[in-house]
């Protein structure tokens, strides 16, 4: 109904030159009436496209990319705004953080009490992990196995000199293994952060004292139902379409993989320590060299932690 009204209104505006002229005078700066007339025609097409998309049972293949982008951007802005309202206003008496393991990455955000920016990044990483390893979130699924390639197995016992002279193909294989493991670690750390943050009585009480999660859930659900999220940089926000479901995801089977996560961390730490450059080892310090790229890939893992919530979450309900 509202789309029909908007389309009818725009059509009436396009048929009257005086409207474009009058509207152009209300805009600060140079904005001629001819340009406004073109904008009206553009919006008529876009609103008609949106209506056609909403009326169709299947996704329209030719649904305008520009419309998708603008809707996705608008939804992202709306959800970020509401996250700031709900989370960045949590009293410090309710919640505190330790950033010992992530001072450089999140120290400023915690100082500014920008909790929404941290949870935004966490949701991105959870969505990415679910997209490539959805089975990790299913009860009874087999635990993941990392560093199973021959290169990853051999490099642990290799002398430093031999690692330095490995073929480029072996470096690529090892770096790919490390990146895959880091993606898992970052995802499980993100799940742990979101669970420990949102499953707190004090946080839950604060959110409910405001508008609650309904405004965010409603927008995120429309984002998902309209299938606009797939091509959007804000697609991770579909996880917010039901907060209870999100808590089941982040506090479910994925957190039973702590042992695998610890083993993965230990492997990376061991290899990182082994490749620490010594005096006069210029090849280890030469930017762009295979050994340097490997070291940087290992070092990046140290910056992929989240703040630690210091107050205990409420008991998990089975």
C-alpha positions in Angstrom: 0.0 0.0 0.0 2.7 2.5 1.0 4.7 1.7 -2.1 1.6 2.3 -4.3 1.1 5.7 -2.6 4.8 6.6 -3.1 4.7 5.6 -6.8 1.5 7.5 -7.4 2.9 10.6 -5.6 6.1 10.4 -7.7 4.1 10.1 -10.9 2.1 13.1 -10.0 5.3 15.0 -9.3 6.8 14.0 -12.6 3.8 15.3 -14.5 4.1 18.8 -13.0 7.0 21.0 -13.9 6.2 23.4 -11.1 6.9 20.7 -8.5 10.5 20.1 -9.8 11.1 23.8 -9.9 9.7 24.4 -6.4 11.6 21.4 -4.9 14.9 22.5 -6.5 14.7 25.8 -4.7 14.5 24.1 -1.3 17.9 22.3 -1.9 21.0 24.1 -0.6 23.5 24.6 -3.4 23.1 24.3 -7.2 20.4 21.7 -8.0 18.5 22.5 -11.2 14.9 21.4 -11.7 15.9 19.3 -14.7 18.2 17.3 -12.5 15.4 16.8 -9.9 13.0 15.7 -12.6 15.5 13.0 -13.6 15.9 11.9 -10.0 12.1 11.6 -9.7 12.0 9.3 -12.8 14.8 7.3 -11.3 13.0 6.7 -8.1 9.8 5.8 -9.9 11.6 3.0 -11.6 13.3 1.9 -8.4 10.1 1.8 -6.3 8.3 -0.1 -9.1 11.2 -2.6 -9.1 10.9 -3.0 -5.3 7.2 -3.6 -5.6 7.7 -6.2 -8.3 10.3 -7.9 -6.2 8.0 -8.0 -3.1 5.1 -9.2 -5.2 7.0 -12.1 -6.7 7.2 -15.5 -4.9 10.7 -16.1 -6.4 13.7 -13.8 -6.4 13.7 -11.6 -9.5 17.0 -12.2 -11.3 17.1 -8.7 -12.8 16.3 -7.0 -9.4 18.2 -3.8 -9.7 21.6 -3.9 -8.2 21.5 -0.3 -7.2 18.3 -0.9 -5.2 19.8 -3.9 -3.5 22.8 -1.9 -2.5 20.9 1.1 -1.2 18.4 -1.1 0.8 21.3 -3.1 2.2 23.2 0.1 3.1 20.1 1.6 4.7 19.4 -1.6 6.7 23.0 -1.7 7.9 22.9 1.9 9.1 19.6 1.2 10.8 20.9 -1.8 12.7 24.2 -0.1 13.6 22.2 2.8 15.0 20.0 0.6 17.1 23.0 -1.4 18.3 24.7 1.8 19.5 21.5 2.7 21.4 21.2 -0.6 23.1 24.8 -1.6 23.8 26.9 1.6 24.0 24.6 2.7 26.8 25.1 -0.3 29.0 26.2 1.0 32.5 29.8 0.2 33.4 28.5 -1.1 36.7 26.9 -3.9 34.7 29.7 -4.8 32.4 33.5 -4.6 32.3 36.2 -5.8 29.9 39.8 -6.9 30.0 41.8 -6.1 26.9 45.1 -7.7 27.9 45.1 -10.0 24.9 43.8 -7.4 22.4 44.9 -3.9 23.6 46.0 -2.7 20.2 42.9 -4.0 18.4 40.1 -3.2 20.8 41.6 -1.0 23.6 40.3 2.3 22.1 36.9 0.8 21.4 36.6 -0.3 25.1 37.8 3.1 26.3 35.2 4.8 24.1 32.6 2.2 25.3 31.9 1.3 21.6 30.6 -2.1 22.3 28.5 -2.1 19.1 31.6 -1.9 16.9 33.1 -5.0 18.6 29.9 -7.1 18.3 29.6 -5.9 14.7 33.0 -7.4 13.9 32.2 -10.5 15.9 29.0 -11.1 13.9 31.0 -10.8 10.7 33.4 -13.5 11.7 30.6 -15.8 13.0 28.7 -15.4 9.7 31.9 -16.2 7.7 32.6 -19.3 9.8 29.0 -20.5 9.4 29.2 -20.0 5.6 32.2 -22.3 5.2 31.9 -24.6 8.2 28.2 -24.8 9.1 28.6 -28.3 10.4 30.6 -26.9 13.3 27.4 -25.5 14.7 25.5 -28.8 14.6 25.3 -31.1 17.7 27.3 -34.3 17.3 29.3 -33.0 14.3 32.9 -34.3 13.9 35.5 -31.9 15.3 37.5 -30.0 12.8 41.1 -31.1 11.9 43.7 -28.5 11.1 47.4 -28.8 10.0 46.8 -32.3 8.6 48.8 -31.7 5.4 52.2 -33.2 5.1 53.9 -29.8 5.1 52.2 -28.8 8.3 53.2 -32.1 9.9 56.8 -32.0 8.7 57.5 -28.3 9.4 57.2 -28.8 13.2 60.3 -31.0 13.3 62.2 -29.3 10.5 65.4 -27.3 11.3 65.1 -23.6 10.8 67.5 -23.7 7.8 65.4 -26.3 6.0 62.2 -24.2 6.6 63.9 -21.2 5.1 64.7 -23.2 1.9 61.4 -24.9 1.5 59.9 -24.7 -2.1 57.3 -22.0 -2.6 54.5 -24.5 -3.0 55.2 -25.8 0.5 55.0 -22.3 1.9 51.7 -21.7 0.1 50.3 -24.9 1.5 51.4 -24.1 5.1 50.1 -20.5 4.9 46.7 -21.8 3.6 46.5 -24.2 6.6 47.3 -21.4 9.0 44.7 -19.1 7.5 42.0 -21.8 7.7 42.9 -22.4 11.3 42.9 -18.7 12.1 39.4 -18.4 10.6 38.2 -21.1 12.9 39.9 -19.6 16.0 38.5 -16.1 15.2 35.0 -17.5 14.7 35.0 -19.5 17.9 36.4 -16.5 19.8 33.7 -14.3 18.3 31.0 -16.8 19.4 32.4 -16.8 22.9 32.4 -13.0 23.1 28.8 -12.6 21.8 27.6 -15.4 24.2 29.4 -13.9 27.2 28.1 -10.4 26.4 24.4 -11.0 25.4 23.7 -13.8 27.9 24.2 -11.6 30.9 21.3 -10.7 33.2 22.4 -7.1 33.5 22.8 -6.6 29.8 19.5 -8.3 29.1 17.8 -6.1 31.7 19.3 -3.0 30.2 18.2 -3.8 26.7 14.7 -4.6 27.9 14.5 -1.3 29.8 14.9 0.5 26.4 13.2 -0.8 23.3 14.3 -4.4 23.5 15.6 -6.3 20.6 12.4 -6.1 18.6 13.4 -3.1 16.3 16.6 -4.8 15.3 15.0 -8.3 14.9 12.3 -6.8 12.7 14.7 -5.1 10.3 17.1 -8.0 10.2 14.2 -10.4 9.5 13.0 -8.3 6.6 16.6 -8.1 5.3 16.6 -12.0 5.3 13.1 -12.6 4.0 13.5 -10.2 1.1 16.8 -12.0 0.2 18.6 -8.7 0.0 21.4 -9.7 2.3 23.2 -12.1 -0.1 24.9 -9.3 -2.1 25.4 -6.9 0.8 28.4 -6.2 3.0 26.0 -6.1 5.9 24.8 -9.7 5.4 26.0 -10.8 8.8 23.2 -8.8 10.4 20.7 -11.5 9.4 22.0 -13.3 12.5 20.1 -10.7 14.5 16.7 -11.6 13.2 16.1 -13.7 16.3 18.3 -13.0 19.4 17.3 -16.3 21.1 18.3 -18.2 18.0 21.6 -16.3 17.9 22.3 -17.2 21.5 21.6 -20.9 20.6 24.1 -20.6 17.8 27.0 -18.9 19.7 26.4 -20.8 23.0 25.7 -24.2 21.4 27.9 -27.0 20.0 30.5 -24.6 18.7 31.7 -23.9 22.3 32.2 -27.6 22.8 35.2 -27.3 20.4 37.4 -25.5 23.0 39.9 -28.5 23.1 40.3 -28.3 19.3 40.8 -24.5 19.5 43.4 -24.9 22.2 45.4 -27.5 20.1 45.2 -25.2 17.1 46.4 -22.2 19.2 49.3 -24.3 20.5 50.4 -25.3 17.1 50.5 -21.7 15.9 52.3 -20.5 19.0 54.9 -23.2 18.7 55.6 -22.5 15.1 55.6 -18.7 15.7 58.2 -19.1 18.5 60.3 -21.4 16.3 60.5 -18.8 13.5 61.4 -15.8 15.7 64.3 -14.2 13.9 67.7 -14.2 15.5 70.5 -11.7 15.0 71.9 -11.4 11.5 69.1 -13.6 10.0 68.2 -11.0 7.3 66.2 -13.6 5.3 63.7 -13.8 8.1 63.2 -10.0 8.1 63.2 -9.4 4.4 59.7 -8.1 3.5 58.0 -10.1 0.7 60.2 -13.2 1.2 58.3 -16.5 1.7 59.6 -16.9 5.3 58.7 -13.3 6.1 55.1 -13.8 4.8 54.8 -17.0 6.8 55.9 -15.2 10.0 53.5 -12.4 9.4 50.6 -14.9 8.9 51.5 -16.5 12.2 51.9 -13.1 13.9 48.5 -11.9 12.7 46.8 -14.5 15.0 48.0 -12.6 18.1 45.8 -9.7 17.0 42.6 -11.8 16.5 41.3 -11.9 20.1 38.3 -10.2 21.6 37.9 -8.4 24.9 37.2 -10.6 27.9 33.9 -10.0 29.7 34.6 -10.0 33.4 31.2 -10.6 34.9 29.7 -14.1 34.6 26.9 -14.8 32.1 23.6 -16.1 33.4 23.3 -20.0 33.4 22.6 -21.5 30.0 19.0 -22.9 29.7 18.8 -26.4 28.2 
